[in-house]
Amino acid sequence: MMHKPSREDATAPEWIKSSYSTPDGPDCVEVAAAPATILIRDSKSPDGPRLSLAPTTWAAFLPFVTDH
């Protein structure tokens, strides 16, 4: 599911970058936890669309990316 943030969003999520990212690296994925969902966005486009995942889906995805 894609989520386009709006100005009406009452609370801004706290976005986290990977510890492997460099401060000047433009190609980063950022992740934020929101109530009942995990949000993912492209750091090059912080106001762009976000991918929204259920926490269980995110938990199933993490072992795949950490092992590769």
N, C-alpha and C positions, 0 to 999 in steps of 0.2 A: 504494500500500500504506500502511495506517495502522499506526502503532506506538504503543502505550500504554506509556509508560515505567514501569518497576518499580523498587522499592527495591533490587532485586538488580543493577541496572545497575552494573557495576564502575567504569566511568569515565564521568564526566559530560562531555558535549561542550561546547566553547567556543562559545557563541551570539553571533552578530553581528547588529546592527541596521543598517539603511541609514543612511548619513550624512545623508540627507534627513529622518530621524526627529528629532523633538524629544524631550528627556528626559521631558516631561510628556504626550507624545502616547500615548494608550492604544491606538491602532489600528495596531500595527506587526507586521510579519512578521519573524521572526528565522530565521537560517540557521546551520547548523553542519555542518562536514565531519567525517564519521566514516569509519572504514576501509571503503572500497568503496561508500559511499553519501553522499548529501547529505540532511540532515534539515531540515525546515521546520516551524515552529510559530507559533502565535498568541501574542504577548507578553502578552495579557490572561489567557491560560490556560497558563502555563509547565509545569504538570504534566499538561496535557491531551494529547490525541493528537497525533502528529507525522506529517507526510507524509514518506515516504522515497522518494528518487529515485536512479536510477543517475547517476553523474557525466556520462555522455554525454547523458542526458535533460536534466539541469540545464544543460549547455553549450548544447544546442539551444534551451532556453527563454530563456536570458539575452538573446540579441539581440532577441527579440520584445519583452520588457519594457523594454529600454533604448532601443529606437527609438520607443516610444509614450509 
